[in-house]
Amino acid sequence: MLETQWDVIVIGGGPAGYTAAIRAKQHSLNVLLVEKDELGGTCLNRGCIPSKALIHCAKVWQTVKRAQRFGVFASEIKFNWDEMQKWSQRVVANLRKGLQSLLHHHGVKVAKGVAKLVEHNKVEIATKESQFTVAFKAVVLAMGSSPVKLPYEPEAPVVTEEQALFLPSLPKSLVVVGGGACGVELAWLFNALGIKVTLVEMLPQILPMMDAEIAEGLRQSLERQGIDFRTETKVNKILAQQGKAKVQTEKGQIEADLVICAVGRKPNSEGLKEIGIQINPNGSVLVNEWQQTSLPSVFAIGDLIHGSGTAHGGMFEAERAVAAIAKKLLNEPLPIDTAKLVVPLCAYTEPQALRVGLTEQEAKELGLEIKVARFPWRASGAAVATGETEGFVKVIANSKSKQVLGIHILGSDAANLNGEAVLTVSKGMTVDEAMVAIRQHPSLSEGIGEALWLTAGLPLHIAKSLSGRQQGWQNES
């Protein structure tokens, strides 16, 4: 039987939730983590992890098909969707088992059941065996989000972004509705496996949160790979027609075997307003800089306050919330939070697209005088050696203070360069401070250094005579 009184109760066992539980335990607090489904939440079980596992499978397939250019010859190559699914689920199962062991190692008590906040200091928990109420000194809400669904005829073959990862068989054609990171990644995945893919996006730009130049560069690359983009196109209806889908838009109709809805996610905030928690018009929970809601003992993190957030952003918010709770329980005042939160965003396509810090448009809208430099991967020894020369590194800096405002990358393995980019921007480094770091040669990290040198007017592996958009040096005010 569970204890009836806890220092901290965490509702939701996704990345944000389990991070909060572990950190609270490390503060020597008595912690209960409640998860209604599988530990790991959407990210581990039906989101980030299975999608990236399948994307990796597709990249392996693409690599094998092109292996001859590297002097590797393979005959009778083929892929098997069922085996790809099995790989994805093995990855998920291994990580889920590891998470269970990790929570046990840290001494976090886990309850499987549905938790409902019923008062400012009480949670009602319903398990298969019983229903009971426990009290807390602080609670962290990490219930995540759910896919937004478009209206469609019941017989129409339509799936959510989550369901698309578990298709029993592959269609011959599909329409992806939504040009955010999830939609673009799914479009790349299925196109790489030989499926005819059309992506429909209501806005003029895919990946609207990305730097416009990076997003446009990725679109051009994916169009060359065979994806049909329909931007500035709104979906009106999705109809059923003889086992297929007919997507009616303002600019005509598209027929396909399957439609994937990837139009965003909504916070799982139902019932919170009724107990006094302030909710934004879009359903997200309103919090202060320490993740505290309008009820002082209640904190909220992750997708619950963003809708379509990121796992890593939610994990950072978990640490911030638990730091505040520890102070609160010690009756110590919360300090003013001056930390600069720089959350990287990435689309795991091929090439990948990465955003860190301000985009060029955002910097201009703030009235900043900026310098912009672009270093192409075709001038990188590491990129040329692997044959992955598409794309560039883009650095945006304040032309007066020389502070690096943003680093954006289009290219293979861009996501794994996010650490250096985040550190540079979040610490407010100047170009001079950032470019003195010695980077391994050859390595892709040199691309960031080269772009920084270009920003300072000191190009090394690219000539000024070749400068220009997506090539090298450009000053902009």
C-alpha positions, 0 to 999 in steps of 0.5 A: 500500500502506498504512503498517504503523504508525499513531499512531491508527486509527479503525474506523468512518466515521460522525459519531463516527468521522470526527470522531475522525479529523479531530481526530486529524489536527489534533493532527498525528497519523498517522491511518487511518480504516477504513470497511467500507461508505459514509462517514457510517455509519448516520446519513448513509446510512440514518438521521438524514439520509435520514429528516429529508429525507423528513420535510421533504418531508412537511412541505412537503406538509402546508404546501402543503395548508394554504397557502390560509389564508396567501392562497396558492392551489394547484390539483391538488396531490399528492405523489410518493413516488418523487420524495421518495425521489430528493430524499432520496438526492440529499441523502445523495449530496451530503453523502457527497461532501462528507465524502469531500472534507473528509477528503481536505482534512484529510489523513485516509487512508481505507481501505475494508474490514472492520477487526478488532481482534486485539490490544491494538495491532494491527488486521486489515484485509480489503479487496477486494484483500487482507488485512493487519495494521497496528499502532497506538499508539491505536485509536478504536472507532466501529463503531456499532449495528444495529437490534434485531429482533423475532421474526416469521414469515418471510412477514410484511411486517416492516422495520427502522427503516432499511429503512422509509426506502427502501420501494418503495411506500407501504402503506395501513396500518402498525404502528410498534412502538416509541415512541422518537424514531425510531418516533415520527418514522416514525409522523408521516412516514407519517401525514402522507402519508395512511397509517393508522398505529398505534404500539405502545409497551410503556411508559406514555409515548412518548419515555421520555427526554423530559420527561413533559409534553412527551411527553404534549403531543406524543402529544395533538397526534399523536392529533389528527393521526390516529395511533392510540397503544397504550401499555403494550402489549407485542407477543407475535408478528408473524404473516403472514396473506395478505400482511399482518401480524397483530400480536398484543399482550397487548391484542388484535391489529392487522392492517396492510399493514406493520410497522416495528420501531423497538424500539432498537439494539444495539452492534456489539461482537461479538468485543471481549470475547474480546480483553480489552475489558470489555463491559456486560450489554447489549453496550455497551462500558464506558469511563471519562470519557475514552472509554478502555476496559479496554485503555488503548490502546483507546477507544470512542465513539458507539453502541458505548457507548450502543446507541441514542445520538445522532450529536452525542453521539458527535461530542463523545465523539470530541473527548474521546477524541482529546484523551486520546490526544494527552495519552497519546502525549505521556506527559502525565497525563489531567486530571480531566474536569469538563466537564458533558455536556448532550446535547440530544434531539429528535423531528423530528415536527410539532410537534417535541419537544426535551429539554435537561438535567433533566426535571421528574421527574428534578429531583424524584427528586434531591430538588431544590426547583424552579420550573417555568415554561411559556410557550405559543407562542400568546403568541409573535409569531413563532409567531402570524405563521407559524401554528405556535402549538401547544406551549410552552417549559418551564423548570425551575430550582433555586428556591434557587440559581436555576440553570437545570436544564432547558429543554424545548420542544414546538413547530415548529422546536424543534430549532433552539433547542437551541443556546441551551438547551444553552449555558444548562444546560451552563454552569450559568447562573442565571435572572438570567444567562440572561434578560438576553440580548437576543433578536431580535424577532420570533423563536422564541428569545424563547420561551426568554426569556419562559419565563425571565422567568416563572421569575423572576416577571416575565411580559411577554407573558403575564398572571399571571392566565392562569398554569397548566400549559402556560400560564405560571407555576407554582412547584413544590417 
